[in-house]
Amino acid sequence: MRRMMHPHCVLDFSGEPFGGRTEGRESILDMFRAIQGMMVGSLVFHCHWSILSGDLTAAHWFTTGKPAHGGLYLHRVIAWYQLQDSLIYRFEDFLDTQILAAFWPGGQPCTDFTEAERLVARLESIASPEALARLVALRSAG
């Protein structure tokens, strides 16, 4: 990702519990590493579609993984990317905050996965084929 991002890149997340702004490529990469750590390195991105117009790109993607505290994770995001000098200069991620709140209520790992499992099941009906296949594989692997 480093080679795709402008050094002064800005990332805005919406919603709770992990919303906010992160400025600078290295800070953003540190945040991405922390997120992968919460997912014990299992987080995979599955691009469902993207649209490019000039220096703007919109993308709809899903992520799958196994959080360190348990459960099977399926999440969807709509993201806007603004390019400068062919590099990502700004991105705004619009997350499914219900999924985040179910897995990390109040920013802490959940202990009851009932709501998280319900929301993942709801997303399965609209997930991209690649995301769904990986979720099935993760489920089969136990």
C-alpha positions in Angstrom: 0.0 0.0 0.0 2.8 2.4 0.8 3.7 2.8 -2.9 0.1 3.7 -3.7 -0.3 6.5 -1.1 0.9 10.1 -1.1 3.1 10.9 1.9 0.6 13.4 3.1 -2.4 11.2 2.7 -5.5 11.6 4.9 -7.9 8.9 5.9 -11.4 9.6 7.4 -13.4 6.8 8.9 -17.1 7.5 9.8 -18.9 6.2 12.8 -18.2 4.4 16.0 -16.4 2.8 17.7 -13.3 3.4 15.5 -14.2 6.6 13.6 -11.9 9.5 13.1 -9.2 11.1 11.0 -5.6 9.8 10.4 -3.1 12.0 8.7 0.1 10.9 7.0 1.0 7.8 5.1 3.0 6.2 7.9 0.3 6.9 10.5 -2.3 5.3 8.2 0.0 2.3 7.6 0.5 1.9 11.4 -3.3 1.9 11.8 -3.7 -0.7 9.1 -1.1 -2.9 10.9 -3.0 -2.5 14.1 -6.2 -3.6 12.4 -4.5 -6.6 11.0 -3.2 -7.4 14.5 -6.8 -7.4 15.8 -7.5 -9.9 13.1 -4.4 -12.0 13.7 -3.3 -11.3 10.2 -6.3 -12.8 8.6 -8.1 -9.7 7.2 -8.5 -10.0 3.4 -10.1 -7.3 1.1 -12.5 -8.3 -1.7 -13.3 -5.5 -4.2 -16.9 -5.8 -5.4 -16.8 -2.9 -7.8 -15.1 0.4 -8.4 -15.8 3.5 -10.5 -13.1 6.0 -11.7 -13.8 9.5 -12.8 -10.9 11.9 -13.2 -9.0 12.0 -9.9 -11.8 10.3 -8.0 -12.5 6.6 -7.4 -15.3 5.0 -5.6 -15.2 1.4 -4.4 -17.4 -1.1 -2.7 -15.5 -3.8 -1.0 -15.9 -6.5 1.6 -13.4 -7.8 4.2 -13.3 -11.2 5.7 -11.3 -12.6 8.6 -11.1 -14.1 12.1 -10.8 -11.6 14.9 -8.3 -12.4 17.6 -11.1 -12.7 20.2 -13.2 -15.1 18.1 -16.0 -15.3 15.5 -16.0 -15.0 11.8 -15.9 -11.5 10.4 -17.6 -10.2 7.2 -17.7 -6.4 6.7 -18.6 -4.0 3.9 -17.3 -0.6 3.1 -17.9 2.1 0.5 -14.8 4.2 0.0 -14.0 7.4 -1.9 -10.4 7.9 -3.0 -9.0 11.2 -4.3 -5.8 10.9 -6.3 -3.0 13.5 -6.5 0.0 12.7 -8.8 -1.5 9.3 -9.4 -1.3 8.5 -5.6 -4.1 8.2 -3.0 -4.2 11.6 -1.4 -7.4 11.3 0.6 -9.7 8.5 1.4 -13.0 8.4 3.1 -14.3 5.0 4.3 -18.0 4.6 5.1 -18.0 1.5 7.2 -20.9 -0.7 8.3 -20.7 0.6 11.9 -23.2 -2.0 13.1 -20.7 -4.8 12.4 -17.9 -2.9 14.2 -20.1 -2.2 17.2 -21.1 -5.9 17.4 -17.6 -7.2 17.3 -16.1 -4.4 19.4 -18.9 -2.8 21.6 -17.5 0.4 23.1 -14.2 -0.4 21.4 -13.6 -3.6 23.3 -13.7 -7.2 22.0 -17.2 -8.7 22.4 -17.7 -11.8 24.5 -21.2 -12.7 23.2 -21.2 -13.2 19.4 -25.0 -13.4 18.9 -25.4 -9.9 17.3 -22.2 -10.2 15.4 -23.3 -13.6 13.9 -26.7 -12.2 13.0 -25.2 -9.2 11.2 -22.6 -11.4 9.3 -25.5 -13.7 8.2 -27.4 -10.6 6.9 -24.4 -9.5 4.9 -23.9 -13.0 3.4 -26.9 -12.4 1.2 -25.2 -9.5 -0.6 -21.5 -10.4 -0.2 -19.3 -10.7 -3.3 -18.7 -14.2 -4.5 -15.0 -14.0 -3.4 -15.9 -12.7 0.1 -18.6 -15.4 0.5 -16.2 -18.2 -0.7 -13.6 -17.0 1.8 -16.1 -16.8 4.7 -17.2 -20.4 3.9 -13.5 -21.5 3.8 -12.8 -19.8 7.2 -16.0 -21.4 8.6 -14.9 -24.9 7.3 -11.4 -24.5 8.8 -12.9 -24.0 12.2 
